Amino acid sequence: MNGTFTMYRILLSLLTALLGLALLVGGIWLAAVGGSWFFILLGALVLASAWMLFNRRPEGLALYGLTLLLTLGWAIYEVGFDWWALSARGSLLVAFGVLLLMPPMVWSLHRGGHRRARYGTSSGVLTLSILVAIVVAVYSMFQSPHDQPGAFSSQEMASTRPVDSGIPDGEWRAYGRTEAGRRYSPLDQITPVNVDKLAVAWTYHTGDIRGPNDPGEATYEVTPLMIDGTVYICTPHSLVIALDAVSGAEKWRFDPQLKQTTKQTTQHLTCRGVSYYGGSAALATASPALPPGPGAPQAPDDHRIAESAAEVTTEAAGVPQNVVTGQAKPGAVNPVVDHEDVAAQAAIDPSCVKRLFVPTSDGRLISLSAETGKICPGFGGDDGTINLWANMPNVTPGSVYSTSPPVVTDELVIVGGAVNDNVSTTSPSGVIRAYDVNTGDLLWNFDSKNPDATTPIANGQTYTANAPNSWSVSSYDPKLGLIYLPMGNQSPDQYGVGRSASVEKYSSSILALDVKTGKPAWVFQTVHHDLWDMDVPAQPSLVDLTIGGKDVPALVAPTKQGEIFVLNRKTGEPVLPVTEEPAPSGAVKGDTTAPTQPVSTISFKPEPLKEKDMWGATPLDELACRIEFRSLDYEGRFTPPTEKGSMIYPGNFGAFNWGAVAVDPNREVLFGMPVYLAFTSKMVPRPNKTDRVVTKPGEDVFNENFGAPFAAKMSAFLSPIGLPCQAPPWGYVAGVDLTTGKTVYKHVNGTVRDLSPIPLPFKMGVPGIGGPIITKGGVAFLSGTLDDYVRGYDLKTGAELWRARLPAGGQATPSTYKGADGRQYLVVVAGGHGSTGTEAGDAIIAYALPKSG
């Protein structure tokens, strides 16, 4: 027995010594880069106690206990009674303390006398220190230092301001329910009182699962539509499926047979939704379409994708190119478009009066019958398809595509598109195009590098290369005749030398275009000289607000950097004040930074990170994060990327992303999900325009920036074991009064149930992507957090009232509708998100209250 105890003591003493040595060496390194000296002291004390225990000196227990108390005091000084932050600093030390108190260690330290005397003063000191640590830990568990409690007034919650959405209350006809993009439903069957009774009404599986050759960001991001008793969804591979709204039974499905969607060529494989067109009286009385053949009008082959053009070849797009650099080969012939109104003479199939418009990841826009799911001939040609590669420069496989549903008006379908970020300086154009809703004729095009030339491009010409794009969802005000586009940046995002005045004007902005002509009405820039990939990611929400006793036509625009700008949607002028605050300098050689950046009255900008904000599962990985933090360039938000490496916070994941916010037009309040994750960005000099410097052969080429002086090495700011280096919480829900700009409440949101090796339901505040919705019943719903739950919240206080477990990640914005059976349904998509690592799946789940009676 004594030999066993001795071996226990020796082994545990050596392990304690290794812990102390790691803390000491790491502490010296941290101090050398300008950080705290505490870890040097901590490592030395732990080493000293280990040496004493190895030499059978009981005082080593007392020294370890005093070291534990010293660490506890230092931790409380740094972070207060924040349980997660305290745990990182002390959990491993407490665990070692418990092991040191085990009988084998204590008894092996005794040199004589009776066994009952072997627990004495030294072990008592250690016991007391562990008990104190436990008391502090338990107390801290019940504290909420990051929560901001509050509530909207009863008067606000009872507001009955009349709002005409122009669609039936029980339907969800567009991505944001209407083209105003509010994500608000006037249904009130589900309330804070009964939301906890929601149960699954039906589940449908699409069969579209992420494959091994799909890009990493193969994601389910679709918001289901519900029109005339039918739910419409699309999948990552652009399958379109119609379901019965009450039973979930499949009515039809359409498969576009995607091409060019491999991980080496395409960054994003997703479909955020389809767009609906309700037809018109003129179309309803039209005769059936002529069958294909000599008697049927045909659109020119160059205006649509024929079967041969859908094959995976660059030449099929009319631009033979070098796939790596994106440079057109000498003598390349660009596709041309015949704008004669050929298809306008085609008769309309009665089943195509009501239609869906489907954007695809291989550069097509397809028109389908909402009734049958069949192609609607005459839109671009007899295949019902428009070739979005037409007149594009520098097309390579997967380089340009559409992931968001287009805006549909009575006359137009308006399409933006995504281009691959940070691949090459010769990217395709980010042109925005408007097509005749019936014929597919191109009616105008807005090219941000050539903003005055909105007349349809001439045959044989191309749009300007690498023009800033609009990849997210746009909004539309039919009364003002304006479409509102969230704008991105030109590639490379992290290097701004050589940008034209037009690029600088329209990048990272909210742009209002005249829907008839495509001419700019106004532009508001959210980031000046963007070096951080701070595209405006979210659909603007259009809402009339009461400001100073007057009704103001407003636009609410959330941004990646955490600002929510509230603008007059007629003029683009701020409704709530916007100020300019100084921004850091220090861009790479040749580049510059903007001296100031705009800040809104409604701001979820993060507090600047400090060394004490670093975090880990143990003091060791926390120490590694402190060293990394001190080794990076960081002067707060808008620190520019550098060759040394910079902290970018918030990172390009964004405080808000494409999920946007939900806006209640009756109560004039906002519900959102701000996220806080730091990233790192390092500019890597390129020896030439074509060699890889940040990726290996066979990998995708993203972030190489071919043609630029620098590649960009970017990643989340993670510890050596893969945890975020910044302390939680990383995700919240928040409520804002839009008339004053005041944040009324802000609550930590989400658990680590699906983010930790052991499925523990600790409420930690996890990141999320996807958006919320609000209902007149006073409940907000959200499924985007990185734990697999859908949740219902009391809109008044932000309190979580209900949650249900999902079979996969729910990184999509839900919708709600009223079924033919009279019940209000909540429909949630659970398919996962490749970039966030959530569980992949294919489920569409509808929830409802129990049937009455």
GINOR-V235432 format. One record per backbone hydrogen bond with DSSP energy under -1.0 kcal/mol. NH is the residue of the N-H (numbers start at 1). CO is the residue of the C=O. If there is no record, write none. Layout:
[[NH/CO] [NH/CO]]
This chain:
[[5/1] [6/2] [7/3] [8/4] [9/5] [10/6] [11/7] [12/8] [13/9] [14/10] [15/11] [16/12] [17/13] [18/14] [19/15] [20/16] [21/17] [22/18] [23/19] [24/20] [25/21] [26/22] [27/23] [28/24] [29/25] [30/26] [31/27] [32/28] [33/29] [34/31] [35/30] [40/37] [41/37] [42/38] [43/39] [44/40] [45/41] [46/42] [47/43] [48/44] [49/45] [50/46] [51/47] [52/48] [53/49] [54/50] [55/51] [56/53] [57/52] [60/57] [61/58] [63/59] [64/60] [65/61] [66/62] [67/63] [68/64] [69/65] [70/66] [71/67] [72/68] [73/69] [74/70] [75/71] [76/72] [77/73] [78/74] [79/75] [80/76] [82/80] [86/82] [87/83] [88/84] [89/85] [90/86] [91/87] [94/90] [95/91] [96/92] [97/93] [98/94] [99/95] [100/96] [101/97] [102/99] [105/102] [106/102] [107/103] [108/104] [110/107] [117/114] [118/115] [124/120] [125/121] [126/122] [127/123] [128/124] [129/125] [130/126] [131/127] [132/128] [133/129] [134/130] [135/131] [136/132] [137/133] [138/134] [139/135] [140/136] [141/137] [142/139] [143/140] [147/144] [148/746] [152/796] [157/153] [158/154] [159/156] [171/168] [172/226] [173/177] [177/174] [178/176] [181/178] [183/176] [185/774] [195/191] [197/194] [198/195] [199/848] [201/846] [202/846] [204/844] [206/842] [214/211] [219/269] [220/832] [223/272] [225/232] [226/172] [227/230] [230/227] [231/243] [232/225] [233/241] [235/239] [238/235] [240/254] [241/233] [242/252] [243/231] [244/249] [245/229] [248/244] [251/242] [252/242] [254/240] [263/213] [265/262] [266/262] [269/217] [272/403] [275/357] [277/355] [284/280] [285/281] [286/283] [296/293] [303/300] [304/301] [311/308] [313/311] [317/314] [318/315] [319/314] [322/327] [326/322] [329/320] [332/329] [342/340] [345/342] [346/343] [352/349] [353/350] [355/277] [356/368] [357/275] [358/366] [360/364] [363/360] [365/386] [366/358] [367/384] [368/356] [369/374] [370/354] [373/369] [376/367] [378/381] [379/376] [380/378] [380/439] [384/381] [386/365] [387/303] [388/363] [390/387] [392/389] [399/396] [401/418] [402/360] [407/414] [409/412] [413/435] [414/407] [415/433] [417/470] [418/401] [420/399] [425/706] [432/446] [433/415] [434/444] [435/413] [436/441] [437/411] [440/436] [443/434] [444/434] [445/454] [446/432] [450/447] [453/450] [454/452] [461/458] [463/391] [466/427] [475/484] [476/179] [477/482] [481/477] [482/477] [483/513] [484/475] [485/511] [487/509] [488/469] [499/496] [504/500] [505/501] [506/502] [507/503] [508/488] [510/524] [511/485] [512/522] [513/483] [514/519] [515/481] [518/514] [521/512] [522/512] [524/510] [526/508] [527/508] [536/487] [541/556] [542/180] [543/554] [545/552] [547/550] [550/547] [552/545] [554/543] [555/567] [556/541] [557/565] [559/563] [562/559] [564/602] [565/557] [567/555] [568/573] [569/553] [572/568] [575/566] [576/566] [579/599] [581/597] [583/595] [591/588] [597/581] [599/579] [601/577] [604/562] [613/610] [614/611] [615/725] [622/618] [623/619] [624/620] [625/621] [626/622] [627/623] [628/624] [629/625] [630/626] [631/627] [633/645] [639/636] [646/681] [647/633] [648/679] [651/677] [654/651] [655/560] [660/657] [662/671] [663/182] [664/669] [668/664] [669/664] [670/736] [671/662] [672/734] [675/655] [676/730] [679/648] [680/715] [681/646] [682/713] [683/642] [684/711] [686/709] [699/696] [703/422] [704/701] [705/422] [706/423] [708/705] [711/684] [712/703] [713/682] [715/680] [717/678] [718/716] [719/723] [722/719] [725/717] [727/613] [730/765] [732/674] [733/747] [734/672] [735/745] [736/670] [737/742] [738/668] [741/737] [744/735] [745/735] [746/148] [747/733] [749/731] [752/762] [755/752] [756/752] [760/758] [764/750] [765/750] [766/749] [769/784] [773/781] [774/183] [775/779] [776/185] [777/187] [778/775] [780/793] [781/773] [782/791] [786/767] [789/787] [790/804] [791/782] [792/802] [793/780] [794/799] [795/778] [798/794] [801/792] [802/792] [804/790] [806/788] [809/839] [812/810] [815/827] [817/825] [818/170] [819/823] [822/819] [825/817] [826/847] [827/815] [828/845] [830/843] [832/809] [837/833] [838/833] [841/831] [843/830] [844/204] [845/828] [846/202] [847/826] [848/199]]
